[in-house]
């Protein structure tokens, strides 16, 4: 138990000393999972490490070509091995604003649906509410055992022991809201390119716990399914997946600029976002006016209307999305008014952000 406590303290110290935002380029850290002696999940021909790298490099190229004020940092840009902690160290040293870890999913060889399972899912750090989520975390954390004396390096954490995952129950990321926000955007864009949406999920991933910024781990699809393996291995499939994540990044970065620099002009939103607003406006006979709300909390349970966890906020509402109850404050069609509300909410919830609702549904 003492070893577990040391892990918690170490992670909290990392978060506590995260550098504050300053006038500098936005830094996105792209983490292609596995590499070198660690091949990751295997298909009939393809290796996870190669798919992750190809999608990661394509994503980085798209960001570089479209954003002069964004610095792209890779945890690896070729086929070599790097530990989970080294990946987090690279991200923290770069003072990243967003961490995107790319992976390819699989299931046990004994699974009956091994050749048919499909779908993309995006994880944030949190509690594993299902055995399926825990198994994914165990598989991705298991790379630790490739290191010499890993028990000492990771202060007693055993990726194959369910008990070890208590550290992720005790350490909830202070960047939870922004992480869930970006994860939701990614899943929405995956749906746009025809990927089966397996939703935003939470589980205990070491690499997410050790980073000091909004962070997600993306499982692109299942390499054990021959059909999906062919797609994941193709140049067109890899570019399409990278393009979907890039579109999510566009929306996230645009919001980041407005909330932190005041540069957002709503009319300049990506075409795909404007199209989604128009589609939602056309679904009802009502006016379909865009409504701004401040999202400040996401939980897997519904809280009572006057919960103490709202810290005195009175105009609280809630919507259900991707298996989570998401709590908002305020409701206005005036962007300037919404911005004022955001500042007030951030006095209590520093990770809060604005969302757009049309006909009672969030536009993503």
N, C-alpha and C positions, 0 to 999 in steps of 0.2 A: 504493500500500500504506500510506503514511503516513496518508492520509485515512481508510482503513479502521480503522487503529489508533486514530485520534482518536475515531471513532464508538464503538469498544469501550470506551475510557476514559470517554467521556461517559456511556454507559449504566451502567457499573459505578459511577461516582460517584453517579448518581441512586439506584441501589439501596443503596449504602453509607450514604447519608444519609437513608434512609427512617426515619420517626418510629416509635419503639417504641410498642407498644400501651399505652394508658392507660385510666383509668376514664372512658369516654365512650360515646356512641352508636356503634353499628355503622354504618359508612358504605358504602353500595353505590353504585357509579357505573355508570349505564346510558348506553351510548354508541350511539345510533342512527346507523349508518353513512351516509356521504354527506350530501347536503343542498344546497339552493341551486343554484348552477350545476353542481354535481356530482350528476347524476341516478342514478348507479350503473348497475346492469344494467337492461335494458329488456325488457319483455314486449311483447305485441301492443298492450296498452293501458296496463298498469300500469308504474310506475317504482319501482325498488328503494328509493329514498330515502323514499317515502311509506309503504311497507310497514314498513320498519325503524322509522320514527318512531311509527307507530300501535301496533306491538307493544311498543315501548319505553315509551310513555306508559301503555299498559294495564298492563304489568308494574309500573311505578312506582306506579300507583294501587293495585294489589293489595297491594303491600308496605306502603304508607302506611296502608291501612285495617286491616291486620292486625298491624302492629308499631309500637308507640309508641317503642321504643328504637332504631329504625333511621332514619337520615337518607338520603334518596334524592337523589342529585345527578345531573343530566343534563348530558351534554356539549353537547347541543342539545335544545331542547324545541319547536322550530318548524322551518320550512323555510328554513334558512340554511346557508351554507357555513362550514366550520371545518376547519382543517388537521389532519393526523394528530398532529403534535407538540402543537398546542393542546389536542387531546383528552386526550393524556397529561398535559399540564401541569395541566389542570382536575382530573383524577383525583388527581395527586400533591399538589396544593395542598389538596385536600379531605381528604388523609390517608385515602384509601379503604382499605377492608378487602377489597373484592371489586370487580372491574371486568368488566362484561359488555358486549361489543361485538356489536351485532346487524347481520346482513347477510343478503342474499338471493342465492342462487347462480345461476350461468348457465354455459353452455359456448359455445365458438366456433360461429359461424353455419354453419361448414362441417361441424360434427360431425353424423354420421349419426343419432345418438340425441338430437339437440337437443329434439325434441318429446316424447320419452318418458322422458328421464332424470328421476329423482326421488329424494328422500331428504334427511334433515337430518343435519348433521355439526357437531361442535364441535371447535374447534382450541385448542391451547395452544402457547406458544412452544417451538420445538424444531427438530430437523433434519428437512428434507423428505426422506422416503425414497422418494417416488414423484414422477414428473413431474406427476401430477395435483395433488398437494399444492402443488408449486412454482408451478403455473399459477394456482391460487387465490390464493396469496400475492402473486404478481406483479400480479394483477388488483386486489386490494384495496389494495396499496401504490401502484398507478399513479396514484392521486389526487394524489400528490406533484407530478407534472409540471404540474398546474394552477397551481402557485405560481410566482411570479416568482423567478428565480435559485434554483430548488430545489436545484441541485447544491451551492451554497454553504451554504444553510440546513441541509441534511442531510449536510453534510461529505463530499460525494462519493458518497453512496449513490445508485445507479441502480436503480430498481425493476424495470427490464427486463433487467438484466444478471445472469446466473446467478452470476458471480464475486462480485458484491456481497454475496451471501447468506452468505458466509463469516463475517460478523460474528455471525450467529445460531448458527453452529457453535461459536464461541469464547465466546459469552455464554449460558450455560445459566441460566435463571431460578432464583433461590434459592427461589422459591415454586412450583416445578414440581409437587410432590406435591399441594398444596392445589388447584392449578389443574386437574390431571388428575382429582382427586377430584370437583370441582364439574362438570367437563365430563362425567364418567361419569354423574353424577346427572341432568344435563340430557338426555343421550341416552336414559337409562332412561325418563324421563318422556315424551319424544317418542314412544317406542314405545308407551306407555300410551294415547296419543291417536291412534294409527294411522299415525304418520309412519314411513316406511321408515328404518331405522337404518343410516346410513353410517359410524357409529363415531366414536370420539375420535381425532383426528389431530394431527400436529404440523407446523409450518412456520414460516417466518420472517416474521412480521408486525411492522412497525415499531411500531404502536400498542401491541402487547403487550410488546415489548422495552423500550419507554420508560416503562412504568408500574412502580411500585414496590410491587406487591401481587399476590395471586393474580388471574389474569386469563385470560379465555377470549374467543374470537371464535366466535359462533354463525352458521352458515349455515342459515337456516330451511328452505329448500327451493329448487327451481329455477323461477325466473320464466320461463324459456324454454319450459317445458312448459305448454301452454295449460290443462291440467287443474289443475296446481299453481298456476298464475298466478291462476286463478279463486278457488282456496282462499285463497291468500295475500292476495288483494285484498278478500276478504269480511270483514265485521265479525265473523262467527262464527269464521272461521279465525284471525283475528288474536287474538281473545280466547282461543281454545283454545291457541294457541302460547304466548301470554303466561302462561296458566294452568299450562302444563307447566313453563315455566322457573321460575315462582313456587313450584311444588311442590318443585323441585330446590333452590331457595333455602331453603325451609322446613327441609329435611333438613340442608342445609349450615349454616344459622344455628343450628339446634338443637345440632349437634355443636360449633360454635364456642363457644356459651355454656357448654357443659359443660367443654370443655377449657380455657377461659380464665377462666370465672367459677364453675364448679362448680354450675351451676343445672339440669342435665339430670335429668329424671325419665323413665326409659325408657317408662313407661306413657303418657306424654303425646306420644309420637311421632305424626306425622301419620297419619291413618287409612289412607292409601294405603301407608305404610311397614309398618304393622302387618299389613295385608292381604298384603303380599309375603312377610313372615316366615311367616304362616300357610300361604300357598300352597307355599312351599318346604318347610315342615315336613311337608306332606301328600304330597310327592312320593316319599318313601322310607318303608320299614317301620321304619327306625331311630327313635331318640327325637326326632331333629330339634331337639336342644337348641341354643340360640343360643350361639355361640362368639365371643369377642372376640379380635381380633388387632391388633397395631400395624403399620400399613403405613408404610414408610419410604423406599421407592425404586421407581421405575418405569423400565424400560428396554425397548428394542426387541430385546434379545438376552438369552439365558439365561446366567447366571454359574455358575461351578463352586461346589460346596457350601461350600467354605472360602475363598471369594474375599476378597481384602484389602479390597475395596470395602465389605464389611459392617462394617468397623472393629471387629472383635472380637466382634460379636454371634454367639452360638452356636446359639440356637434359631430359625434362619431357615428359613422356608418360602416357597413361591412359587406364584402362580396366574396363569393367562393370561386376559387380558380386553381386549377392544377393540384387539387387535393389539399388546399390550404385556405383558411379564412384570412382575408386581407382587410385590414382596418384602415379607414380613411377619415379625414376631418375636413370640414368645409365642403361647399358645393357652389361653384360660381362659373359664369360664362365669361367673366372678366379676368384676363391673364394677369393684369397688374394686381388685382385684388388677391388672386391665387398666390402670387409671389409673396405678398405681405403675410398671408396665412402660413406659407411655407416657413418663413423666417421665424414666426412665433412657435410653430410646432417643433422646429429644430432646436429650440431652447431646451426641450425635454427629450426629443428623439433626433439625435444628430444625423441619423442615416435616412431621414424622411426625404421623399421626393414627390414631384407632381405627376399625376396620371391624367389621361383624358378618357372621359366616358361619353358614349353616345347611346341613347335609348337604354340606359342602365347597364351597359356592357363596356368593359375597358377596351380601348383601342390599343392594339400591340403591333 
